[in-house]
Amino acid sequence: MTRTRRRKLLSSLFVAFCGSAVVVALTPLAFVLFFVVSQGARAVNLEFFTHMPTPVGEAGGGMANAIVGTLILTSLAAMIAVPIGVISGVYMSEYAGTRFAALVRFAADTLNGVPSIVIGLFAYAVVVVPFKQFSALAGGFALGTMMIPIIARTTEELLLLVPGSMREGALALGATRARAVFSVVLPAALPGIMTGIVLALARIAGETAPLLFTAFNNRFFNIRLTQPLSSLTVQVFTYATGPYEDWHRQAWAGALVLVTIVFACSLAARFATRRLERMHGRA
């Protein structure tokens, strides 16, 4: 066998190995999607989105309160985490060599690895216990705390990828450092930052443990932020561990809705990223 044929054979084997690794990596996702879609599609109907949960033991009903509650909690978390995370990322990228920036970076990495149930316990001690009440605000605080390190580190990495010539050009035209960052550097990295924010939202959308300590649950429709609030994850957990077959059916439907929300957010992020990239390309 010649050297050229040996190299081609080795290249083919490596490509086949990479393809097999991709298939193995996607197999669990395919099985999860198959089971969620096959089980949940049979349970999803209009009543599921428009009706409230029925009394315990009765069949029927829906999760309208949980769907609205999930949207409220994720919105509260984003309102808390996005400004803090983006500004923290800007600081870490602009003052990358300082000790405080290194400390913030280490804290973000550590917080990102903290189990969600610990975050929930922290929010319970900080927000729930002092006010002696579960609330949507406490749930938003817990989820927002989980989002901050993801957004901060994503913002930092993407800002560091922006060419230094853009910042230098803005400074040469007389812009202050802050104006150069927020009017030139940050918009250039905005598509990637938006993707990071959506990934953070996708992570918290499926969290249950922090909400058990904070927002708890509510079988009734409620939009008051100072009261316990229902969420899809907690409702799915409650129904999946319940003794009733109809609860199990609705738990699969809730799981399908959660997966659909995450999928829709990912598509929206990709669409927004492409639009922003086209806008910057034209500029």
C-alpha positions in Angstrom: 0.0 0.0 0.0 1.4 3.4 -1.0 1.7 6.3 1.3 -1.0 8.2 -0.5 -3.5 5.4 -0.2 -2.6 4.9 3.5 -3.3 8.6 4.1 -6.6 8.4 2.3 -7.6 5.3 4.3 -6.7 7.0 7.5 -8.6 10.1 6.6 -11.7 8.0 5.7 -11.5 6.1 9.0 -11.3 9.4 10.9 -14.3 10.9 9.1 -16.2 7.7 9.8 -15.3 7.9 13.5 -16.4 11.5 13.7 -19.7 10.7 12.0 -20.3 7.8 14.4 -19.5 10.1 17.4 -22.1 12.6 16.1 -24.7 9.9 15.7 -24.0 8.6 19.3 -24.2 12.1 20.6 -27.6 12.8 18.9 -29.2 9.5 19.8 -30.2 10.4 23.3 -31.7 13.7 22.1 -33.6 11.8 19.4 -35.0 9.4 21.9 -36.0 12.2 24.3 -37.8 14.1 21.5 -39.5 10.9 20.3 -40.9 10.0 23.6 -41.9 13.6 24.5 -43.6 14.2 21.2 -45.3 10.8 20.9 -46.7 10.9 24.4 -47.4 14.6 24.6 -49.0 15.0 21.2 -51.8 12.7 22.2 -52.5 14.8 25.3 -52.2 18.4 23.9 -55.5 20.0 23.0 -57.1 23.4 23.2 -58.5 22.7 26.7 -54.9 22.2 27.9 -54.0 25.8 27.1 -57.2 27.5 28.1 -58.5 25.6 31.2 -57.4 25.5 34.8 -56.4 22.3 36.7 -59.4 20.4 37.9 -59.9 19.4 41.5 -57.8 16.4 42.6 -59.2 13.1 41.3 -61.2 14.6 38.5 -60.2 14.1 34.8 -59.7 16.9 32.3 -58.6 20.5 32.8 -55.4 22.1 31.6 -52.3 24.1 32.6 -53.3 27.6 31.6 -52.1 29.0 34.9 -48.8 27.2 34.7 -48.1 28.4 31.1 -48.7 32.0 32.1 -46.7 31.6 35.3 -43.7 30.2 33.4 -43.7 33.2 31.0 -43.9 35.6 34.0 -41.0 33.8 35.9 -38.7 33.8 32.9 -39.5 37.4 32.1 -38.7 38.4 35.7 -35.4 36.4 35.5 -34.4 38.1 32.3 -35.2 41.5 33.7 -32.9 40.8 36.6 -30.1 38.9 34.8 -29.6 40.5 31.4 -28.5 44.0 32.6 -26.3 42.6 35.4 -24.8 39.9 33.2 -24.1 42.1 30.2 -22.5 44.9 32.3 -20.4 42.4 34.2 -19.2 40.9 30.9 -18.3 44.4 29.6 -16.3 45.0 32.8 -14.5 41.7 32.5 -13.6 42.3 28.9 -12.5 45.9 29.3 -10.5 45.3 32.5 -9.4 41.8 31.8 -6.0 42.1 33.5 -7.2 43.5 36.8 -7.5 41.4 40.0 -11.2 42.3 40.5 -12.0 41.2 36.9 -10.3 37.9 37.6 -12.3 37.6 40.9 -15.6 38.3 39.0 -14.7 35.7 36.4 -13.9 33.1 39.0 -17.1 33.9 40.9 -19.2 33.6 37.6 -17.6 30.2 36.8 -18.2 29.0 40.3 -21.8 30.2 40.4 -22.4 28.5 37.0 -21.5 25.2 38.5 -23.6 25.5 41.7 -26.5 23.0 41.7 -29.8 24.6 41.0 -31.3 23.3 44.3 -28.6 25.2 46.2 -29.6 28.4 44.3 -33.2 27.7 45.3 -32.2 27.3 48.9 -30.2 30.5 48.8 -33.2 32.4 47.3 -35.4 30.8 50.0 -33.2 32.2 52.7 -32.8 35.6 51.2 -36.2 36.4 49.7 -38.8 34.0 51.1 -37.9 33.7 54.8 -37.6 37.5 55.4 -41.0 38.2 53.9 -42.5 34.9 55.2 -44.1 34.1 51.8 -43.5 32.3 48.6 -43.8 34.6 45.6 -43.2 35.0 41.9 -40.5 37.6 42.7 -38.6 35.0 44.7 -38.8 32.6 41.8 -37.6 35.2 39.3 -34.7 36.1 41.7 -33.6 32.4 41.8 -33.8 31.9 38.1 -32.1 35.3 37.4 -29.3 34.3 39.7 -28.7 31.2 37.5 -28.8 33.2 34.3 -26.2 35.9 35.4 -23.0 33.8 35.1 -24.0 32.4 31.7 -24.7 35.8 30.2 -21.7 37.4 31.8 -19.2 34.9 30.5 -20.8 34.8 27.1 -20.7 38.6 26.8 -17.1 38.7 27.9 -15.9 36.1 25.4 -17.8 37.7 22.5 -16.6 41.2 23.3 -13.0 39.9 23.3 -13.6 38.5 19.8 -14.4 42.0 18.4 -11.4 43.4 16.5 -9.5 45.9 18.5 -9.3 48.2 15.5 -13.0 49.0 15.9 -12.5 50.2 19.5 -9.3 52.1 18.4 -11.2 53.8 15.5 -13.9 55.0 17.8 -11.4 56.3 20.3 -9.4 58.0 17.5 -12.6 59.9 16.5 -12.9 61.3 20.0 -15.3 58.9 21.6 -14.9 58.2 25.3 -14.1 54.6 26.4 -17.7 54.1 27.5 -19.1 55.4 24.3 -16.8 53.3 22.2 -17.8 50.2 24.1 -21.6 50.8 24.1 -21.9 52.3 20.6 -19.3 50.3 18.6 -18.0 47.2 20.4 -21.2 46.0 22.1 -23.4 46.3 18.9 -20.8 44.3 17.0 -21.1 41.4 19.5 -24.8 41.7 20.0 -25.9 38.8 17.8 -23.7 36.4 19.8 -24.8 38.0 23.1 -28.5 37.5 22.2 -27.8 33.8 21.5 -26.2 33.5 24.9 -29.2 35.1 26.5 -31.5 32.7 24.8 -29.4 29.7 25.9 -29.6 31.0 29.5 -33.4 31.3 29.1 -33.5 27.8 27.7 -31.6 26.5 30.8 -33.8 28.1 33.4 -37.1 27.3 31.5 -36.7 23.7 32.6 -35.7 24.2 36.2 -37.9 22.8 39.0 -35.8 22.7 42.2 -35.4 26.5 42.6 -39.1 27.1 42.1 -40.1 24.6 44.8 -38.2 26.8 47.3 -39.4 30.1 46.0 -42.5 30.4 43.7 -43.8 27.1 45.1 -47.0 26.4 43.2 -50.6 27.6 42.8 -53.5 25.7 41.4 -55.4 28.9 40.7 -54.7 31.6 38.1 -52.6 34.3 39.5 -50.5 37.1 38.1 -49.7 38.9 41.3 -45.9 38.9 41.8 -46.1 38.8 45.6 -48.1 35.6 45.6 -47.1 31.9 44.9 -47.2 31.2 41.2 -47.6 28.1 39.2 -45.1 27.0 36.6 -44.9 24.3 34.0 -42.0 22.5 35.5 -43.5 22.2 39.0 -46.8 21.3 37.6 -45.2 18.6 35.4 -43.3 17.3 38.5 -46.5 17.2 40.6 -48.6 15.5 37.9 -45.8 13.0 36.9 -45.5 11.8 40.5 -49.2 11.7 41.2 -51.4 8.6 41.3 -53.8 9.5 38.5 -53.5 8.4 34.9 -54.9 11.7 33.6 -52.2 13.6 35.5 -49.6 11.5 33.8 -51.1 12.3 30.4 -51.1 16.0 31.2 -47.5 15.8 32.5 -46.4 14.6 29.0 -48.3 17.4 27.4 -46.6 19.9 29.7 -43.2 18.4 28.9 -44.0 18.8 25.1 -44.9 22.5 25.7 -41.7 23.1 27.5 -39.6 21.6 24.7 -41.6 23.6 22.2 -40.9 26.8 24.1 -37.2 26.1 24.1 -37.2 25.2 20.4 -39.1 28.4 19.5 -36.6 30.5 21.5 -33.7 28.9 19.7 -35.3 29.6 16.3 -36.1 33.2 17.3 -32.4 33.7 18.4 -31.1 32.3 15.1 -33.5 34.5 13.1 -32.5 37.6 15.1 -28.8 36.8 14.8 -29.0 36.5 11.1 -30.9 39.8 10.8 -28.4 41.6 12.9 -25.5 40.1 11.0 -27.1 41.3 7.7 -27.6 44.8 9.2 -24.0 45.0 10.3 -22.8 43.6 6.9 -24.7 46.3 5.1 -23.3 49.0 7.4 
